[in-house]
Amino acid sequence: MTTVAVEPLPANLHAAIADTVRLEVDRALARRSRRLALFVTSGELDKIMVAAVLAAGAAAMDFEVDMFFAFWGLSAVRTRSVFEGKQPVDKLLTLMLGSGLEGLPASRFNFMGFGARFLQNVMKDKSVASLEELLAIAEEAGVRMTACQMSMDVMGVTRQELRPTVTVGGVATFLASAAQCGATLTI
């Protein structure tokens, strides 16, 4: 194998290439959408925290953010459990889904229910915002939160169980948002 010596680029040519690359990157960024869609299907504290951090962070960076909550992810936007007027299967699902952010399991490593409390205490000790605080920050920053109507029907969730700022929509709502976004993430 022969080695070929390569002469370094002249400084002015190197600077011109760097300027051209910077200009092209800036143009690409300007064309990119400043929108983010988050599809939240998990009901676990660690995953919902990730979604809330991403939403609040993106909103702080002037992104338009849409969060769509489906199935177990509905637990992130539920404030209470309502049992009146529900069929037995819906009452069972209401129990399984839980209500309020403090009842979320930590993750698949929930340690028989102690994992979430442990994680919340660690976060508090390290001055990390709670999930409730992050969702409030996201709401104040204009993050749009939508609960999936079909998931609500399947899981027995009623409108009165949701956070006041949450709207209800179908898959078309999410797809319309995602089609306009620079990034779409499923959590």
mmCIF file of the C-alpha atoms, coordinates in Angstrom:
data_MODEL
# 
_entry.id   MODEL 
# 
loop_
_atom_site.group_PDB 
_atom_site.id 
_atom_site.type_symbol 
_atom_site.label_atom_id 
_atom_site.label_alt_id 
_atom_site.label_comp_id 
_atom_site.label_asym_id 
_atom_site.label_entity_id 
_atom_site.label_seq_id 
_atom_site.pdbx_PDB_ins_code 
_atom_site.Cartn_x 
_atom_site.Cartn_y 
_atom_site.Cartn_z 
_atom_site.occupancy 
_atom_site.B_iso_or_equiv 
_atom_site.pdbx_formal_charge 
_atom_site.auth_seq_id 
_atom_site.auth_comp_id 
_atom_site.auth_asym_id 
_atom_site.auth_atom_id 
_atom_site.pdbx_PDB_model_num 
ATOM 1   C CA . MET A 1 1   ? 0.000   0.000  0.000  1.00 0.00 ? 1   MET A CA 1 
ATOM 2   C CA . THR A 1 2   ? 1.374   3.387  -0.987 1.00 0.00 ? 2   THR A CA 1 
ATOM 3   C CA . THR A 1 3   ? 0.876   6.483  1.041  1.00 0.00 ? 3   THR A CA 1 
ATOM 4   C CA . VAL A 1 4   ? 0.097   9.734  -0.661 1.00 0.00 ? 4   VAL A CA 1 
ATOM 5   C CA . ALA A 1 5   ? 1.049   12.978 1.012  1.00 0.00 ? 5   ALA A CA 1 
ATOM 6   C CA . VAL A 1 6   ? -1.777  15.490 1.038  1.00 0.00 ? 6   VAL A CA 1 
ATOM 7   C CA . GLU A 1 7   ? -0.949  19.165 1.121  1.00 0.00 ? 7   GLU A CA 1 
ATOM 8   C CA . PRO A 1 8   ? -2.981  21.231 3.581  1.00 0.00 ? 8   PRO A CA 1 
ATOM 9   C CA . LEU A 1 9   ? -5.513  23.581 2.058  1.00 0.00 ? 9   LEU A CA 1 
ATOM 10  C CA . PRO A 1 10  ? -4.523  27.216 1.797  1.00 0.00 ? 10  PRO A CA 1 
ATOM 11  C CA . ALA A 1 11  ? -6.050  29.220 4.665  1.00 0.00 ? 11  ALA A CA 1 
ATOM 12  C CA . ASN A 1 12  ? -8.246  31.312 2.384  1.00 0.00 ? 12  ASN A CA 1 
ATOM 13  C CA . LEU A 1 13  ? -9.664  28.200 0.659  1.00 0.00 ? 13  LEU A CA 1 
ATOM 14  C CA . HIS A 1 14  ? -10.260 26.504 4.018  1.00 0.00 ? 14  HIS A CA 1 
ATOM 15  C CA . ALA A 1 15  ? -12.148 29.600 5.263  1.00 0.00 ? 15  ALA A CA 1 
ATOM 16  C CA . ALA A 1 16  ? -14.192 29.780 2.045  1.00 0.00 ? 16  ALA A CA 1 
ATOM 17  C CA . ILE A 1 17  ? -15.225 26.117 2.374  1.00 0.00 ? 17  ILE A CA 1 
ATOM 18  C CA . ALA A 1 18  ? -16.144 26.633 6.053  1.00 0.00 ? 18  ALA A CA 1 
ATOM 19  C CA . ASP A 1 19  ? -18.224 29.710 5.169  1.00 0.00 ? 19  ASP A CA 1 
ATOM 20  C CA . THR A 1 20  ? -20.019 27.809 2.390  1.00 0.00 ? 20  THR A CA 1 
ATOM 21  C CA . VAL A 1 21  ? -20.810 24.887 4.692  1.00 0.00 ? 21  VAL A CA 1 
ATOM 22  C CA . ARG A 1 22  ? -22.106 27.257 7.405  1.00 0.00 ? 22  ARG A CA 1 
ATOM 23  C CA . LEU A 1 23  ? -24.296 29.035 4.870  1.00 0.00 ? 23  LEU A CA 1 
ATOM 24  C CA . GLU A 1 24  ? -25.765 25.744 3.605  1.00 0.00 ? 24  GLU A CA 1 
ATOM 25  C CA . VAL A 1 25  ? -26.438 24.534 7.158  1.00 0.00 ? 25  VAL A CA 1 
ATOM 26  C CA . ASP A 1 26  ? -28.150 27.834 8.001  1.00 0.00 ? 26  ASP A CA 1 
ATOM 27  C CA . ARG A 1 27  ? -30.304 27.555 4.865  1.00 0.00 ? 27  ARG A CA 1 
ATOM 28  C CA . ALA A 1 28  ? -31.280 23.977 5.734  1.00 0.00 ? 28  ALA A CA 1 
ATOM 29  C CA . LEU A 1 29  ? -32.187 25.001 9.280  1.00 0.00 ? 29  LEU A CA 1 
ATOM 30  C CA . ALA A 1 30  ? -34.284 27.895 8.000  1.00 0.00 ? 30  ALA A CA 1 
ATOM 31  C CA . ARG A 1 31  ? -36.261 25.515 5.756  1.00 0.00 ? 31  ARG A CA 1 
ATOM 32  C CA . ARG A 1 32  ? -36.840 23.029 8.554  1.00 0.00 ? 32  ARG A CA 1 
ATOM 33  C CA . SER A 1 33  ? -40.072 23.142 10.452 1.00 0.00 ? 33  SER A CA 1 
ATOM 34  C CA . ARG A 1 34  ? -39.918 24.462 14.014 1.00 0.00 ? 34  ARG A CA 1 
ATOM 35  C CA . ARG A 1 35  ? -42.618 22.055 15.076 1.00 0.00 ? 35  ARG A CA 1 
ATOM 36  C CA . LEU A 1 36  ? -42.442 18.907 17.171 1.00 0.00 ? 36  LEU A CA 1 
ATOM 37  C CA . ALA A 1 37  ? -45.060 16.187 17.568 1.00 0.00 ? 37  ALA A CA 1 
ATOM 38  C CA . LEU A 1 38  ? -44.840 13.800 20.503 1.00 0.00 ? 38  LEU A CA 1 
ATOM 39  C CA . PHE A 1 39  ? -46.938 10.626 20.519 1.00 0.00 ? 39  PHE A CA 1 
ATOM 40  C CA . VAL A 1 40  ? -47.122 9.465  24.153 1.00 0.00 ? 40  VAL A CA 1 
ATOM 41  C CA . THR A 1 41  ? -48.345 5.899  24.678 1.00 0.00 ? 41  THR A CA 1 
ATOM 42  C CA . SER A 1 42  ? -46.507 4.989  27.876 1.00 0.00 ? 42  SER A CA 1 
ATOM 43  C CA . GLY A 1 43  ? -47.997 5.397  31.317 1.00 0.00 ? 43  GLY A CA 1 
ATOM 44  C CA . GLU A 1 44  ? -44.643 5.116  33.081 1.00 0.00 ? 44  GLU A CA 1 
ATOM 45  C CA . LEU A 1 45  ? -43.153 8.050  34.962 1.00 0.00 ? 45  LEU A CA 1 
ATOM 46  C CA . ASP A 1 46  ? -39.720 7.925  33.334 1.00 0.00 ? 46  ASP A CA 1 
ATOM 47  C CA . LYS A 1 47  ? -41.093 7.970  29.793 1.00 0.00 ? 47  LYS A CA 1 
ATOM 48  C CA . ILE A 1 48  ? -43.679 10.660 30.485 1.00 0.00 ? 48  ILE A CA 1 
ATOM 49  C CA . MET A 1 49  ? -40.910 12.742 32.121 1.00 0.00 ? 49  MET A CA 1 
ATOM 50  C CA . VAL A 1 50  ? -38.901 12.455 28.894 1.00 0.00 ? 50  VAL A CA 1 
ATOM 51  C CA . ALA A 1 51  ? -41.910 13.618 26.876 1.00 0.00 ? 51  ALA A CA 1 
ATOM 52  C CA . ALA A 1 52  ? -42.549 16.541 29.253 1.00 0.00 ? 52  ALA A CA 1 
ATOM 53  C CA . VAL A 1 53  ? -38.876 17.616 29.231 1.00 0.00 ? 53  VAL A CA 1 
ATOM 54  C CA . LEU A 1 54  ? -38.790 17.481 25.426 1.00 0.00 ? 54  LEU A CA 1 
ATOM 55  C CA . ALA A 1 55  ? -42.059 19.416 25.137 1.00 0.00 ? 55  ALA A CA 1 
ATOM 56  C CA . ALA A 1 56  ? -41.055 22.124 27.626 1.00 0.00 ? 56  ALA A CA 1 
ATOM 57  C CA . GLY A 1 57  ? -37.547 22.390 26.150 1.00 0.00 ? 57  GLY A CA 1 
ATOM 58  C CA . ALA A 1 58  ? -38.775 22.612 22.573 1.00 0.00 ? 58  ALA A CA 1 
ATOM 59  C CA . ALA A 1 59  ? -41.384 25.211 23.520 1.00 0.00 ? 59  ALA A CA 1 
ATOM 60  C CA . ALA A 1 60  ? -38.668 27.249 25.267 1.00 0.00 ? 60  ALA A CA 1 
ATOM 61  C CA . MET A 1 61  ? -36.748 27.160 21.968 1.00 0.00 ? 61  MET A CA 1 
ATOM 62  C CA . ASP A 1 62  ? -39.805 28.579 20.139 1.00 0.00 ? 62  ASP A CA 1 
ATOM 63  C CA . PHE A 1 63  ? -40.967 25.290 18.662 1.00 0.00 ? 63  PHE A CA 1 
ATOM 64  C CA . GLU A 1 64  ? -44.655 24.666 18.244 1.00 0.00 ? 64  GLU A CA 1 
ATOM 65  C CA . VAL A 1 65  ? -45.296 21.445 20.145 1.00 0.00 ? 65  VAL A CA 1 
ATOM 66  C CA . ASP A 1 66  ? -48.190 19.003 19.909 1.00 0.00 ? 66  ASP A CA 1 
ATOM 67  C CA . MET A 1 67  ? -48.445 16.145 22.387 1.00 0.00 ? 67  MET A CA 1 
ATOM 68  C CA . PHE A 1 68  ? -50.860 13.327 21.558 1.00 0.00 ? 68  PHE A CA 1 
ATOM 69  C CA . PHE A 1 69  ? -51.707 10.937 24.407 1.00 0.00 ? 69  PHE A CA 1 
ATOM 70  C CA . ALA A 1 70  ? -53.003 7.446  23.643 1.00 0.00 ? 70  ALA A CA 1 
ATOM 71  C CA . PHE A 1 71  ? -53.766 4.326  25.684 1.00 0.00 ? 71  PHE A CA 1 
ATOM 72  C CA . TRP A 1 72  ? -51.630 4.175  28.869 1.00 0.00 ? 72  TRP A CA 1 
ATOM 73  C CA . GLY A 1 73  ? -50.208 7.599  28.005 1.00 0.00 ? 73  GLY A CA 1 
ATOM 74  C CA . LEU A 1 74  ? -53.608 9.034  28.947 1.00 0.00 ? 74  LEU A CA 1 
ATOM 75  C CA . SER A 1 75  ? -52.507 8.698  32.585 1.00 0.00 ? 75  SER A CA 1 
ATOM 76  C CA . ALA A 1 76  ? -50.273 11.737 32.041 1.00 0.00 ? 76  ALA A CA 1 
ATOM 77  C CA . VAL A 1 77  ? -53.255 13.994 31.362 1.00 0.00 ? 77  VAL A CA 1 
ATOM 78  C CA . ARG A 1 78  ? -55.762 12.506 33.816 1.00 0.00 ? 78  ARG A CA 1 
ATOM 79  C CA . THR A 1 79  ? -56.395 14.437 36.984 1.00 0.00 ? 79  THR A CA 1 
ATOM 80  C CA . ARG A 1 80  ? -58.937 12.144 38.619 1.00 0.00 ? 80  ARG A CA 1 
ATOM 81  C CA . SER A 1 81  ? -60.871 8.909  38.273 1.00 0.00 ? 81  SER A CA 1 
ATOM 82  C CA . VAL A 1 82  ? -64.598 8.881  37.659 1.00 0.00 ? 82  VAL A CA 1 
ATOM 83  C CA . PHE A 1 83  ? -66.496 5.625  38.181 1.00 0.00 ? 83  PHE A CA 1 
ATOM 84  C CA . GLU A 1 84  ? -70.124 6.791  38.054 1.00 0.00 ? 84  GLU A CA 1 
ATOM 85  C CA . GLY A 1 85  ? -72.017 5.765  34.942 1.00 0.00 ? 85  GLY A CA 1 
ATOM 86  C CA . LYS A 1 86  ? -69.277 3.450  33.651 1.00 0.00 ? 86  LYS A CA 1 
ATOM 87  C CA . GLN A 1 87  ? -69.626 -0.177 32.652 1.00 0.00 ? 87  GLN A CA 1 
ATOM 88  C CA . PRO A 1 88  ? -67.755 -2.732 34.830 1.00 0.00 ? 88  PRO A CA 1 
ATOM 89  C CA . VAL A 1 89  ? -64.936 -3.137 32.273 1.00 0.00 ? 89  VAL A CA 1 
ATOM 90  C CA . ASP A 1 90  ? -64.488 0.646  32.131 1.00 0.00 ? 90  ASP A CA 1 
ATOM 91  C CA . LYS A 1 91  ? -64.363 0.801  35.937 1.00 0.00 ? 91  LYS A CA 1 
ATOM 92  C CA . LEU A 1 92  ? -61.655 -1.870 35.902 1.00 0.00 ? 92  LEU A CA 1 
ATOM 93  C CA . LEU A 1 93  ? -59.658 0.050  33.291 1.00 0.00 ? 93  LEU A CA 1 
ATOM 94  C CA . THR A 1 94  ? -60.108 3.236  35.335 1.00 0.00 ? 94  THR A CA 1 
ATOM 95  C CA . LEU A 1 95  ? -58.563 1.446  38.315 1.00 0.00 ? 95  LEU A CA 1 
ATOM 96  C CA . MET A 1 96  ? -55.723 0.087  36.179 1.00 0.00 ? 96  MET A CA 1 
ATOM 97  C CA . LEU A 1 97  ? -55.010 3.466  34.563 1.00 0.00 ? 97  LEU A CA 1 
ATOM 98  C CA . GLY A 1 98  ? -54.879 5.256  37.892 1.00 0.00 ? 98  GLY A CA 1 
ATOM 99  C CA . SER A 1 99  ? -55.391 8.961  38.272 1.00 0.00 ? 99  SER A CA 1 
ATOM 100 C CA . GLY A 1 100 ? -53.001 11.756 38.854 1.00 0.00 ? 100 GLY A CA 1 
ATOM 101 C CA . LEU A 1 101 ? -49.318 11.918 38.150 1.00 0.00 ? 101 LEU A CA 1 
ATOM 102 C CA . GLU A 1 102 ? -48.313 10.773 41.618 1.00 0.00 ? 102 GLU A CA 1 
ATOM 103 C CA . GLY A 1 103 ? -49.775 7.313  40.933 1.00 0.00 ? 103 GLY A CA 1 
ATOM 104 C CA . LEU A 1 104 ? -47.643 6.537  37.892 1.00 0.00 ? 104 LEU A CA 1 
ATOM 105 C CA . PRO A 1 105 ? -45.286 3.560  38.035 1.00 0.00 ? 105 PRO A CA 1 
ATOM 106 C CA . ALA A 1 106 ? -41.600 4.521  37.737 1.00 0.00 ? 106 ALA A CA 1 
ATOM 107 C CA . SER A 1 107 ? -40.820 2.270  34.793 1.00 0.00 ? 107 SER A CA 1 
ATOM 108 C CA . ARG A 1 108 ? -40.597 -1.416 34.124 1.00 0.00 ? 108 ARG A CA 1 
ATOM 109 C CA . PHE A 1 109 ? -38.383 -1.407 37.247 1.00 0.00 ? 109 PHE A CA 1 
ATOM 110 C CA . ASN A 1 110 ? -41.151 -0.219 39.535 1.00 0.00 ? 110 ASN A CA 1 
ATOM 111 C CA . PHE A 1 111 ? -39.983 -2.208 42.570 1.00 0.00 ? 111 PHE A CA 1 
ATOM 112 C CA . MET A 1 112 ? -43.486 -3.131 43.725 1.00 0.00 ? 112 MET A CA 1 
ATOM 113 C CA . GLY A 1 113 ? -44.666 0.476  43.702 1.00 0.00 ? 113 GLY A CA 1 
ATOM 114 C CA . PHE A 1 114 ? -41.682 2.039  45.487 1.00 0.00 ? 114 PHE A CA 1 
ATOM 115 C CA . GLY A 1 115 ? -39.789 2.949  42.315 1.00 0.00 ? 115 GLY A CA 1 
ATOM 116 C CA . ALA A 1 116 ? -41.806 6.058  41.490 1.00 0.00 ? 116 ALA A CA 1 
ATOM 117 C CA . ARG A 1 117 ? -41.527 7.470  45.004 1.00 0.00 ? 117 ARG A CA 1 
ATOM 118 C CA . PHE A 1 118 ? -37.806 6.755  45.016 1.00 0.00 ? 118 PHE A CA 1 
ATOM 119 C CA . LEU A 1 119 ? -37.332 8.429  41.618 1.00 0.00 ? 119 LEU A CA 1 
ATOM 120 C CA . GLN A 1 120 ? -39.426 11.441 42.665 1.00 0.00 ? 120 GLN A CA 1 
ATOM 121 C CA . ASN A 1 121 ? -37.352 11.861 45.847 1.00 0.00 ? 121 ASN A CA 1 
ATOM 122 C CA . VAL A 1 122 ? -34.091 11.636 43.896 1.00 0.00 ? 122 VAL A CA 1 
ATOM 123 C CA . MET A 1 123 ? -35.369 14.247 41.436 1.00 0.00 ? 123 MET A CA 1 
ATOM 124 C CA . LYS A 1 124 ? -36.448 16.527 44.293 1.00 0.00 ? 124 LYS A CA 1 
ATOM 125 C CA . ASP A 1 125 ? -33.074 16.149 46.039 1.00 0.00 ? 125 ASP A CA 1 
ATOM 126 C CA . LYS A 1 126 ? -31.334 17.080 42.785 1.00 0.00 ? 126 LYS A CA 1 
ATOM 127 C CA . SER A 1 127 ? -33.670 20.052 42.195 1.00 0.00 ? 127 SER A CA 1 
ATOM 128 C CA . VAL A 1 128 ? -35.199 18.544 39.054 1.00 0.00 ? 128 VAL A CA 1 
ATOM 129 C CA . ALA A 1 129 ? -38.680 19.808 38.226 1.00 0.00 ? 129 ALA A CA 1 
ATOM 130 C CA . SER A 1 130 ? -41.490 17.373 38.976 1.00 0.00 ? 130 SER A CA 1 
ATOM 131 C CA . LEU A 1 131 ? -43.630 15.949 36.208 1.00 0.00 ? 131 LEU A CA 1 
ATOM 132 C CA . GLU A 1 132 ? -46.516 18.196 37.253 1.00 0.00 ? 132 GLU A CA 1 
ATOM 133 C CA . GLU A 1 133 ? -44.231 21.252 37.102 1.00 0.00 ? 133 GLU A CA 1 
ATOM 134 C CA . LEU A 1 134 ? -42.896 20.250 33.678 1.00 0.00 ? 134 LEU A CA 1 
ATOM 135 C CA . LEU A 1 135 ? -46.395 19.752 32.279 1.00 0.00 ? 135 LEU A CA 1 
ATOM 136 C CA . ALA A 1 136 ? -47.471 23.114 33.716 1.00 0.00 ? 136 ALA A CA 1 
ATOM 137 C CA . ILE A 1 137 ? -44.423 24.791 32.131 1.00 0.00 ? 137 ILE A CA 1 
ATOM 138 C CA . ALA A 1 138 ? -45.263 23.119 28.811 1.00 0.00 ? 138 ALA A CA 1 
ATOM 139 C CA . GLU A 1 139 ? -48.895 24.251 29.022 1.00 0.00 ? 139 GLU A CA 1 
ATOM 140 C CA . GLU A 1 140 ? -47.867 27.818 29.870 1.00 0.00 ? 140 GLU A CA 1 
ATOM 141 C CA . ALA A 1 141 ? -45.476 27.793 26.898 1.00 0.00 ? 141 ALA A CA 1 
ATOM 142 C CA . GLY A 1 142 ? -48.354 26.898 24.566 1.00 0.00 ? 142 GLY A CA 1 
ATOM 143 C CA . VAL A 1 143 ? -47.771 23.163 24.127 1.00 0.00 ? 143 VAL A CA 1 
ATOM 144 C CA . ARG A 1 144 ? -50.968 21.667 22.724 1.00 0.00 ? 144 ARG A CA 1 
ATOM 145 C CA . MET A 1 145 ? -52.071 18.457 24.424 1.00 0.00 ? 145 MET A CA 1 
ATOM 146 C CA . THR A 1 146 ? -54.574 16.136 22.799 1.00 0.00 ? 146 THR A CA 1 
ATOM 147 C CA . ALA A 1 147 ? -56.091 12.951 24.193 1.00 0.00 ? 147 ALA A CA 1 
ATOM 148 C CA . CYS A 1 148 ? -56.892 10.241 21.654 1.00 0.00 ? 148 CYS A CA 1 
ATOM 149 C CA . GLN A 1 149 ? -60.657 9.785  21.427 1.00 0.00 ? 149 GLN A CA 1 
ATOM 150 C CA . MET A 1 150 ? -60.437 6.097  20.471 1.00 0.00 ? 150 MET A CA 1 
ATOM 151 C CA . SER A 1 151 ? -58.037 5.401  23.349 1.00 0.00 ? 151 SER A CA 1 
ATOM 152 C CA . MET A 1 152 ? -60.370 7.221  25.722 1.00 0.00 ? 152 MET A CA 1 
ATOM 153 C CA . ASP A 1 153 ? -63.240 5.035  24.528 1.00 0.00 ? 153 ASP A CA 1 
ATOM 154 C CA . VAL A 1 154 ? -61.198 1.835  24.900 1.00 0.00 ? 154 VAL A CA 1 
ATOM 155 C CA . MET A 1 155 ? -59.769 2.793  28.308 1.00 0.00 ? 155 MET A CA 1 
ATOM 156 C CA . GLY A 1 156 ? -63.064 4.146  29.657 1.00 0.00 ? 156 GLY A CA 1 
ATOM 157 C CA . VAL A 1 157 ? -61.727 7.674  30.153 1.00 0.00 ? 157 VAL A CA 1 
ATOM 158 C CA . THR A 1 158 ? -64.203 10.550 30.140 1.00 0.00 ? 158 THR A CA 1 
ATOM 159 C CA . ARG A 1 159 ? -63.535 14.201 29.272 1.00 0.00 ? 159 ARG A CA 1 
ATOM 160 C CA . GLN A 1 160 ? -64.131 15.258 32.879 1.00 0.00 ? 160 GLN A CA 1 
ATOM 161 C CA . GLU A 1 161 ? -61.136 13.160 33.977 1.00 0.00 ? 161 GLU A CA 1 
ATOM 162 C CA . LEU A 1 162 ? -58.673 15.126 31.823 1.00 0.00 ? 162 LEU A CA 1 
ATOM 163 C CA . ARG A 1 163 ? -56.628 18.225 32.552 1.00 0.00 ? 163 ARG A CA 1 
ATOM 164 C CA . PRO A 1 164 ? -58.658 21.319 31.599 1.00 0.00 ? 164 PRO A CA 1 
ATOM 165 C CA . THR A 1 165 ? -56.274 22.360 28.802 1.00 0.00 ? 165 THR A CA 1 
ATOM 166 C CA . VAL A 1 166 ? -56.336 18.980 27.053 1.00 0.00 ? 166 VAL A CA 1 
ATOM 167 C CA . THR A 1 167 ? -58.390 18.700 23.882 1.00 0.00 ? 167 THR A CA 1 
ATOM 168 C CA . VAL A 1 168 ? -59.787 15.484 22.465 1.00 0.00 ? 168 VAL A CA 1 
ATOM 169 C CA . GLY A 1 169 ? -59.047 14.378 18.912 1.00 0.00 ? 169 GLY A CA 1 
ATOM 170 C CA . GLY A 1 170 ? -58.588 11.398 16.693 1.00 0.00 ? 170 GLY A CA 1 
ATOM 171 C CA . VAL A 1 171 ? -55.766 9.937  14.675 1.00 0.00 ? 171 VAL A CA 1 
ATOM 172 C CA . ALA A 1 172 ? -56.384 12.528 11.955 1.00 0.00 ? 172 ALA A CA 1 
ATOM 173 C CA . THR A 1 173 ? -55.554 15.251 14.500 1.00 0.00 ? 173 THR A CA 1 
ATOM 174 C CA . PHE A 1 174 ? -52.175 13.692 15.209 1.00 0.00 ? 174 PHE A CA 1 
ATOM 175 C CA . LEU A 1 175 ? -51.401 12.915 11.560 1.00 0.00 ? 175 LEU A CA 1 
ATOM 176 C CA . ALA A 1 176 ? -52.253 16.471 10.480 1.00 0.00 ? 176 ALA A CA 1 
ATOM 177 C CA . SER A 1 177 ? -49.835 17.797 13.082 1.00 0.00 ? 177 SER A CA 1 
ATOM 178 C CA . ALA A 1 178 ? -47.114 15.231 12.366 1.00 0.00 ? 178 ALA A CA 1 
ATOM 179 C CA . ALA A 1 179 ? -47.259 15.965 8.630  1.00 0.00 ? 179 ALA A CA 1 
ATOM 180 C CA . GLN A 1 180 ? -46.195 19.561 9.342  1.00 0.00 ? 180 GLN A CA 1 
ATOM 181 C CA . CYS A 1 181 ? -43.489 18.773 11.880 1.00 0.00 ? 181 CYS A CA 1 
ATOM 182 C CA . GLY A 1 182 ? -39.732 18.759 11.544 1.00 0.00 ? 182 GLY A CA 1 
ATOM 183 C CA . ALA A 1 183 ? -39.630 15.919 14.083 1.00 0.00 ? 183 ALA A CA 1 
ATOM 184 C CA . THR A 1 184 ? -42.090 13.348 15.357 1.00 0.00 ? 184 THR A CA 1 
ATOM 185 C CA . LEU A 1 185 ? -41.252 11.145 18.331 1.00 0.00 ? 185 LEU A CA 1 
ATOM 186 C CA . THR A 1 186 ? -43.096 8.250  19.942 1.00 0.00 ? 186 THR A CA 1 
ATOM 187 C CA . ILE A 1 187 ? -42.611 7.738  23.650 1.00 0.00 ? 187 ILE A CA 1 
# 
